[in-house]
Amino acid sequence: MKAWQVTEWSEPEGMQWNEVPVPEPAAGQVRIRTHAAALNFFDILQVQGKYQVKPPFPFTPGAEVSGVIDALGPDVDKFAIGDRVLAMPQLGAFAEQVISDVNRTFAIPASMPFEQAAAFPIVYQTSWCALITRGALKDGETLLVHAGASGVGMSAIQIGKSLGAKVIATAGSQDKLDFALAVGAEHAVNYSDPSWVDKVKELTTGRGADVIYDPVGGDVFDLSNKVIAPAGRHLVIGFASGRIPALAANRALLKNMSLVGVFWGGWVAANPTYMEETHDALMNWYKAGWINPRVESKYSLAELPLALRDLANRKILGKAVVVPQ
């Protein structure tokens, strides 16, 4: 089979498109014939050697995949060959076939396209953890979603709206603002203009946002603390801006605000049943039409370096996937 391999730390263009042996599933594992694999920003960091986990060489990146099970490991009775599934292998998705642990593999409905299924698990699981488990977003509250046209931003907008929140999104260009509105935000504000703070205050009649969903960090984090409501929760999702900010403790005191970390991977590790429970709940919401992943860019698997470069250059709206030919 063909697979992308990282043999040294490099840019995405330094990966190798190699012929490799077909992997065999061990106990508690399945093998999936890839129909689609989704891109995440941390894939780029892994290739560059900048991610917190550094696998030994050679390795195949990719953590979101959908397809059909074509082999079962010993003692696997949860699935059958031919089942349509999505999976979250920690590595290996950017290949024609991938091994996944059973507890990270989930059935998908026949009505769900493979491209949507691949784009679904990590971003929606992350936003569920952020908004429901950690942020306790309530009906009628105001949710401010930064990077609203990203994969996690899209999922946060849709989950927040489904919870009954008033959703304000930020993004950095008109096409991204339009996308955020199209996936459910009530208002969209350009955060490349410093006046976005005043616009959020205006939209909330001066009160600010009850919950701030922040995968950006940097200057956006700093300014967000000017528009957080009393007793608001600022959710730290990541640092796409590249700068890890700090908060003066007196700001938290004066506004009775909470700074809430959201490390979905750590939460899952500490709560072994959480991933499956969250998947089941999200599938019910998907079937009800409350959430709907938008895959705006599709590449062939052989074009993975180009796809990752477009993601790095902020050219992707929603989610992007690669598909074998």
C-alpha positions as CSV (number, residue, x, y, z in Angstrom):
1,M,0.0,0.0,0.0
2,K,1.0,3.7,-0.3
3,A,1.6,5.9,2.7
4,W,3.1,9.2,3.6
5,Q,6.1,8.9,5.8
6,V,8.1,11.3,7.9
7,T,11.8,10.2,7.9
8,E,13.2,13.5,9.4
9,W,11.8,16.7,10.8
10,S,10.8,18.9,7.9
11,E,8.1,20.9,6.2
12,P,5.2,19.0,4.7
13,E,7.0,19.0,1.3
14,G,9.8,16.9,2.9
15,M,7.5,13.9,3.5
16,Q,7.9,10.8,1.4
17,W,5.2,9.0,-0.5
18,N,6.3,5.4,-0.1
19,E,5.2,1.9,-0.8
20,V,5.0,0.2,2.6
21,P,3.8,-3.2,3.9
22,V,0.1,-3.6,4.6
23,P,-0.2,-3.5,8.5
24,E,-1.9,-6.3,10.4
25,P,-4.2,-5.5,13.3
26,A,-3.2,-6.8,16.8
27,A,-5.6,-7.7,19.5
28,G,-8.1,-4.9,20.2
29,Q,-7.5,-3.3,16.8
30,V,-9.1,-3.1,13.3
31,R,-7.7,-2.2,9.9
32,I,-9.5,0.4,7.9
33,R,-9.3,0.9,4.2
34,T,-9.2,4.7,4.0
35,H,-11.9,6.5,2.2
36,A,-11.1,10.0,3.6
37,A,-8.6,11.4,6.1
38,A,-9.0,14.9,7.6
39,L,-6.3,17.5,8.2
40,N,-5.5,19.2,11.5
41,F,-3.0,22.0,12.2
42,F,-1.2,19.7,14.6
43,D,-0.4,17.4,11.7
44,I,2.0,20.1,10.4
45,L,3.6,20.5,13.9
46,Q,4.2,16.7,14.0
47,V,5.9,16.8,10.7
48,Q,8.0,19.7,11.8
49,G,8.9,18.1,15.1
50,K,7.2,20.9,17.0
51,Y,4.4,18.9,18.5
52,Q,4.6,17.6,22.1
53,V,4.6,14.0,21.0
54,K,7.5,13.0,18.7
55,P,7.1,9.5,17.2
56,P,10.2,7.6,16.1
57,F,11.0,7.7,12.4
58,P,9.6,6.7,10.1
59,F,6.0,7.5,10.9
60,T,2.8,8.3,9.1
61,P,0.9,11.3,10.4
62,G,-2.8,11.8,10.4
63,A,-5.3,11.4,13.2
64,E,-8.8,11.5,11.6
65,V,-10.0,8.9,9.2
66,S,-13.1,7.2,7.8
67,G,-13.5,4.1,5.7
68,V,-14.5,0.5,5.7
69,I,-13.1,-2.2,8.0
70,D,-11.2,-4.8,6.0
71,A,-9.5,-6.8,8.8
72,L,-10.0,-7.6,12.5
73,G,-7.5,-8.3,15.2
74,P,-7.9,-11.2,17.5
75,D,-10.9,-11.2,19.9
76,V,-12.5,-8.2,18.2
77,D,-16.3,-8.7,18.3
78,K,-17.5,-5.1,18.3
79,F,-17.1,-4.7,14.5
80,A,-17.4,-6.9,11.4
81,I,-15.5,-6.7,8.1
82,G,-17.3,-4.2,5.8
83,D,-18.5,-1.9,8.6
84,R,-18.4,1.8,7.8
85,V,-16.5,3.7,10.5
86,L,-14.7,6.8,11.6
87,A,-11.6,6.6,13.8
88,M,-9.1,8.7,15.7
89,P,-5.8,6.8,15.4
90,Q,-3.1,8.8,17.0
91,L,-1.0,8.3,13.8
92,G,-1.3,6.7,10.5
93,A,-4.3,8.2,8.8
94,F,-2.5,9.5,5.7
95,A,-2.2,6.1,4.1
96,E,-4.3,3.8,2.0
97,Q,-5.0,1.5,5.0
98,V,-4.7,2.3,8.7
99,I,-4.7,0.5,12.0
100,S,-7.0,1.8,14.8
101,D,-7.7,0.7,18.3
102,V,-11.3,-0.5,18.8
103,N,-11.9,2.1,21.5
104,R,-11.0,4.9,19.1
105,T,-13.2,3.5,16.3
106,F,-16.9,4.2,15.9
107,A,-19.7,3.2,13.5
108,I,-21.2,5.9,11.3
109,P,-24.7,5.9,9.8
110,A,-25.2,4.9,6.2
111,S,-26.4,8.4,5.4
112,M,-23.1,10.1,6.5
113,P,-20.6,10.7,3.6
114,F,-17.1,9.5,4.3
115,E,-15.7,13.0,3.8
116,Q,-17.9,14.3,6.5
117,A,-17.2,11.4,8.8
118,A,-13.4,12.0,8.6
119,A,-13.9,15.7,9.3
120,F,-16.1,15.0,12.3
121,P,-14.5,13.4,15.4
122,I,-11.7,15.5,16.8
123,V,-13.1,19.0,16.2
124,Y,-16.6,18.2,17.4
125,Q,-15.3,16.2,20.4
126,T,-13.0,19.1,21.3
127,S,-15.9,21.6,21.2
128,W,-18.2,19.3,23.1
129,C,-15.6,19.0,25.8
130,A,-15.0,22.8,25.8
131,L,-18.5,24.1,25.7
132,I,-20.4,21.4,27.7
133,T,-18.0,19.6,29.9
134,R,-15.6,22.4,30.8
135,G,-17.4,25.6,29.9
136,A,-21.0,24.8,31.0
137,L,-22.5,26.9,28.3
138,K,-26.2,27.6,29.0
139,D,-29.2,28.4,27.0
140,G,-29.5,32.2,26.5
141,E,-25.8,32.9,27.2
142,T,-23.5,34.7,24.7
143,L,-20.7,32.6,23.1
144,L,-17.8,34.3,21.3
145,V,-16.0,31.9,19.0
146,H,-12.6,33.0,17.7
147,A,-11.4,31.6,14.3
148,G,-15.0,30.9,13.5
149,A,-14.1,29.6,10.0
150,S,-11.7,26.9,11.2
151,G,-12.6,23.3,11.9
152,V,-12.9,23.8,15.6
153,G,-14.6,27.2,15.2
154,M,-17.2,25.7,12.9
155,S,-17.9,22.9,15.4
156,A,-18.1,25.4,18.3
157,I,-20.6,27.6,16.5
158,Q,-22.9,24.7,15.7
159,I,-22.7,23.2,19.2
160,G,-23.2,26.6,20.8
161,K,-26.2,27.4,18.7
162,S,-27.7,23.9,19.4
163,L,-27.4,24.7,23.1
164,G,-29.4,27.9,22.7
165,A,-26.5,30.4,22.9
166,K,-26.3,33.6,21.0
167,V,-23.2,33.1,18.9
168,I,-20.7,35.8,17.8
169,A,-17.8,34.6,15.6
170,T,-14.6,36.3,14.7
171,A,-12.4,35.7,11.6
172,G,-9.8,37.5,9.5
173,S,-11.3,38.0,6.1
174,Q,-14.7,38.5,4.5
175,D,-15.0,35.0,3.0
176,K,-14.3,33.6,6.5
177,L,-16.8,35.8,8.1
178,D,-19.4,34.7,5.5
179,F,-18.5,31.1,6.2
180,A,-19.0,31.6,10.0
181,L,-22.4,33.1,9.3
182,A,-23.3,30.2,7.0
183,V,-22.6,27.6,9.6
184,G,-24.7,29.2,12.2
185,A,-23.2,32.3,13.8
186,E,-25.6,35.2,14.4
187,H,-22.9,37.8,14.0
188,A,-19.4,37.8,12.6
189,V,-16.7,40.3,13.3
190,N,-13.3,40.8,11.7
191,Y,-10.6,40.4,14.4
192,S,-7.8,41.8,12.2
193,D,-9.4,45.2,13.0
194,P,-8.7,46.2,16.6
195,S,-12.2,47.7,16.8
196,W,-13.6,44.2,17.0
197,V,-13.6,44.7,20.8
198,D,-16.0,47.6,20.5
199,K,-18.2,45.7,18.1
200,V,-18.5,42.8,20.5
201,K,-19.4,45.2,23.3
202,E,-22.0,46.8,21.1
203,L,-23.5,43.4,20.1
204,T,-23.8,42.4,23.8
205,T,-25.0,45.9,25.0
206,G,-21.8,46.3,26.9
207,R,-22.0,43.2,28.9
208,G,-19.6,41.0,27.0
209,A,-19.5,37.3,26.2
210,D,-20.4,34.7,28.9
211,V,-18.1,32.1,27.2
212,I,-15.1,32.8,25.0
213,Y,-13.9,29.9,22.8
214,D,-10.3,30.7,22.0
215,P,-8.1,28.5,19.8
216,V,-5.9,31.5,18.8
217,G,-4.2,32.9,21.8
218,G,-1.7,35.8,21.4
219,D,-3.2,39.3,20.9
220,V,-6.7,37.8,20.5
221,F,-6.5,36.3,24.0
222,D,-5.3,39.6,25.5
223,L,-8.2,41.6,23.9
224,S,-10.8,39.0,24.8
225,N,-10.4,39.8,28.4
226,K,-11.8,43.2,27.7
227,V,-15.1,41.7,26.4
228,I,-15.7,38.9,28.9
229,A,-18.9,39.2,30.9
230,P,-18.9,39.1,34.7
231,A,-18.5,35.5,35.8
232,G,-17.5,34.6,32.2
233,R,-15.4,31.6,31.2
234,H,-12.5,32.1,28.8
235,L,-11.8,28.7,27.3
236,V,-8.2,28.1,26.2
237,I,-8.3,25.7,23.2
238,G,-4.9,26.4,21.6
239,F,-2.4,28.9,20.3
240,A,-2.8,29.1,16.5
241,S,-1.3,32.6,16.6
242,G,2.0,31.2,17.8
243,R,2.2,33.1,21.0
244,I,1.2,31.7,24.4
245,P,-0.3,34.6,26.3
246,A,-0.5,35.3,30.1
247,L,-3.3,36.7,32.2
248,A,-2.8,39.1,35.0
249,A,-4.6,37.6,38.0
250,N,-6.2,40.9,39.0
251,R,-8.3,40.7,35.8
252,A,-9.7,37.4,36.9
253,L,-10.4,38.9,40.3
254,L,-12.1,42.0,39.1
255,K,-14.4,40.3,36.7
256,N,-15.0,37.1,38.7
257,M,-13.9,35.4,35.5
258,S,-12.6,31.9,35.0
259,L,-9.7,30.8,32.8
260,V,-10.6,27.3,31.7
261,G,-8.1,24.9,30.1
262,V,-9.5,22.5,27.4
263,F,-7.1,19.7,26.6
264,W,-9.4,17.1,25.1
265,G,-6.7,14.5,24.8
266,G,-5.9,14.7,28.5
267,W,-9.6,14.6,29.4
268,V,-10.1,11.5,27.4
269,A,-7.1,9.8,28.9
270,A,-8.4,10.5,32.4
271,N,-12.0,9.5,31.6
272,P,-11.9,6.3,29.5
273,T,-15.6,6.2,28.6
274,Y,-15.8,9.9,27.6
275,M,-14.9,9.5,23.9
276,E,-17.6,6.9,23.2
277,E,-20.2,8.7,25.2
278,T,-19.5,12.0,23.4
279,H,-19.5,10.2,20.0
280,D,-22.9,8.8,20.7
281,A,-24.3,12.1,21.8
282,L,-22.8,13.9,18.7
283,M,-24.2,11.3,16.4
284,N,-27.6,11.9,17.8
285,W,-27.2,15.6,17.1
286,Y,-25.9,14.9,13.6
287,K,-28.9,12.7,12.8
288,A,-31.2,15.4,14.2
289,G,-29.6,18.0,11.9
290,W,-28.3,20.2,14.7
291,I,-24.6,19.8,13.6
292,N,-23.3,19.4,10.1
293,P,-19.5,19.3,9.3
294,R,-18.6,21.4,6.2
295,V,-15.8,20.0,4.1
296,E,-14.9,22.8,1.8
297,S,-11.6,21.4,0.4
298,K,-10.8,18.0,-1.0
299,Y,-7.4,16.7,-2.3
300,S,-6.1,13.4,-3.4
301,L,-4.1,11.6,-0.8
302,A,-1.0,12.0,-3.1
303,E,-1.5,15.8,-2.8
304,L,-1.1,15.8,1.0
305,P,1.9,18.2,1.1
306,L,-0.1,20.8,-0.9
307,A,-3.1,20.3,1.4
308,L,-1.1,20.9,4.5
309,R,0.6,23.9,3.0
310,D,-2.8,25.4,2.2
311,L,-3.9,24.7,5.8
312,A,-0.7,26.4,7.1
313,N,-1.4,29.4,4.9
314,R,-4.9,29.7,6.3
315,K,-6.6,29.0,3.0
316,I,-9.0,26.3,4.3
317,L,-12.5,27.0,5.4
318,G,-14.1,24.5,7.7
319,K,-12.3,21.2,7.2
320,A,-10.2,19.7,4.4
321,V,-9.8,16.0,3.6
322,V,-7.6,13.9,1.4
323,V,-9.0,10.9,-0.4
324,P,-7.2,7.9,-2.1
325,Q,-7.7,7.6,-5.8
